[in-house]
Amino acid sequence: MEEQNTELYLFDIEGTTTPIEFVHKVLFPYSVQNFKPFFSETSAETGFAEELLLASKNETEYTEKVSNSPESLTEFCKFLVSKDRKLGILKEIQGRIWKKGYESGELKSTIFSDVPLFLERIRKSGKRAAVYSSGSIEAQVLIYKYCEAGDLTVYFENYFDTAVGGKKEASSYTKIAEKLSLSPSSIVFFTDIKEEADAASEAGVRPIIVSRPGNHPQAEHKYQVIQDFSKILS
């Protein structure tokens, strides 16, 4: 399948290039197990505590009072993970924890086998690739740098997280296009979530839904659906 008008492919991670199971059964539990050691070792970095204390004021479901002790911060972060909150401060902390795990060799990310081949086809075609995920930019880089297929970061020119906005907001995709100096219509966005595809489409970006094993069923939609990347640029 040729993509004549496409200049850049924008990749979501979870459920698109990486199995949902890896994120929820490996990365999230690893961060939960290491919140307390992290806060014990970084107690001097009060910025983390201050931002978490501020965030706790908006969490009406969490009934415990949050203090700056490692134990209290740990329990609050465990709660945030259990609710799959997309808070920037949580993602930054998880990124720090995962970095240590990747660099020590405890963690190695799982990537779908068709991804490296597709990234190579993108490069050979002269097109571009970038990433947009709710995980922090640091966490995104780590997933692609320390994966079973080797270091894939050489294929990506940019990484975007929720600092540009939420993935279900059309303005986020408009900002990404502006930062890349591209027309939205020249960008293809791969995602496993219909609402993210809706937002991308509203901004003029072309979304493609990726249906991988373990992905959540999506409501009826009008978008192209693929099971893998094997036929794109083939």
N, C-alpha and C positions, 0 to 999 in steps of 0.2 A: 504494500500500500504506500504510494508516494504521497508526500505532504508538500506540494509545490509552494503553497503560500505561507507555510509555517517557518518562522525564523527561530523560535525558541520553544523548548519543551519544559514545562514547569511541573515538578514532581511533588506530590504529597508523599509521605513516607509510610505511615501505618496503614496496612491493608492495601498498599499500592506497590511499593518496592520491597517492603518488609512485612512479614506475617504479623497479624494482630497478636497472635499467640506469643511471639517473641517479646513484644512490648509489654503485654499484660502478665506474662508468666515468667519472664526473665528480668527485664529492666525495672519494672515497677517494684517487684519484690526485693530486688537488690537494693534499690534506694530505701525502701522501708526498713530493711535490715541494718542499713548504715546511717540512718538519720542521727541516732544518738552519738555514735563515734564522731560524726561530722560536726555536730554542734559542740561536743566536748572539746574537739581540737581547734575549732574556729570561734571560740567564745569571745575572742578579742574583736572579731568582726561584727560589731554591734549593728551594722546596717541590716544584716539578715534578720536579727531579732526585731528591730524597729519596724521593718516592712511586714513581717509576719504578725506582729501585734496590731498593726494598722489593718491588715487584711482580716484579722479575727473579728473586728467590729462589724464587718458586713456578713459574717457567717452566723446567722440566727439559729441554724441547726446545731451548732456546736455550743454546748451548754457549759463547758468547763472554762474557767478564767485562764487566759494564756499569759504566762510570764516569760521572762527571758532565760529561764533555766533550761539546760539541755533536755531534761525530761519533759517539760511542758511544751517546748517547741517541737520535740519529736512526736508527741501525741497529736498535736495540731496538724503537723505535716502528714501523719498517717491518715488522719481524717480527710484531708484535702485529696490525697491519693485515692482513698476509697470512694470519693465522690467524683473522681476524674476532673477536678478543677483545672482550669487552664491558666492559673495565675503565673505571671511572669517570674515572680520571686521563687515560687515553688519549682518552676522549670529550671531556673538558674542553679538552685541548690541541687536538684537532681543531676543536672549537667556536671557539676563539680564532683559529685559522688561517682557518677558513671565514668568520668575521665580517669579517676584513680583506678577504677576497676578495669578499664580497658588497658591502661598503661601497665598494670601489674600482670595482665594476662588472664585475670579472672573472668573477664567478659570478652566475647567475640560475637559480633552481630550476624544475624541471619538475613540474607538477601535472596529474593527469588532468583533462580538460575538464569532466567531470560534477561535480567536487568543489565549485567555487564556487557552482554552482546549488543543490546539495544543502545547503550551509551556509546559503544564503539562505533556503531552505525551512524549515530548522531554526529560524532566527531568527524568521521570520514565524509559525511555529506556536507560538512561546512556549516551545519546548524549549531545551535547553542542549547545549553541545559542549565537549569537552576532548580532550587528546592524551596518549597514553601510549606512549613509545618508548624504546628502549635508548640512543638518542643523548641527549646532554645537553640540558637544558631550553633552554640558549642556542642550541644547534644546531637544536632544534625550532622555536623562534621565528624564526630566520633563514630556514629553509626556507619558512615561510608568509608572512614579511614581504617577502622579495625573490624573488617568483615571477613567472612570465610573466603571471599573471592579476591582478597587483597585490597589495596588502597584505591578506592574509586573516586576520591576527592578531585583527582586530576581532570575529571570530566565535567565538573560543575564550576560555573563562573561566579555564581551568586547564591546566597542563602538568605531566606527571609523567615522571620518568626512573627509572633503576634504584635511586635512593636509597630508593624505597619497596619495593624488592625486585625479583627477577627476573621476567620476563614469563611464565615457565613455572611460577610459584609461585602457588598460590591465595591465599595470604595477602596478596600484593601488591594484588589486586583488592578484597579486604576492606578494606585500608587506604585505598585510593582512595575507596571508597564512604563510609567513615567521614569522610574529610577533606572530602568534598563534602556530608556530612550527608544522604545518600541511602540508600535500601534497595538492596542489590545487584540485586534483581529489577527495578528501574526503570532499570537501565543496560544499554545495548546496546554491545558491544565489537566493532569491526571489525578483523579481522586476516587475514593470509594464511597463518598457521601453525597447524596442528592442535593442537600441544602447548600453544600459548598459549590457544587456544579451550578446551581441556580444563581448564586452570587457572582460566580465567574462569568456566566452567560450574560447577566445583567450589565456587567462592565464591558462586554464586547469580546471577552476571551472565549475561546472554544473549549468546552469541557468534554472530557471522555471519562466515563465511569469504568473503573477497573474492578472486575468481579473475581476475587481471589478466594481460595479455600479458607473458610473460617470467617469471611467477611459477613457483616450483618445485612440481612435483606433490606432492599431499598424500596420506597414507595414508587408507584408507577411514574415514569418520566419519559422525556422525549430524546434523551441523549444517547449517543453511540455507546455501546458496551463492549468491552474486550475482556478476554480471560487472561491474556498476557500480551507482551509487546512484540511477539515474533513476526507479525505481519506488517508492522509499521517500519517504513523505510527498507523493506526487504526486497 
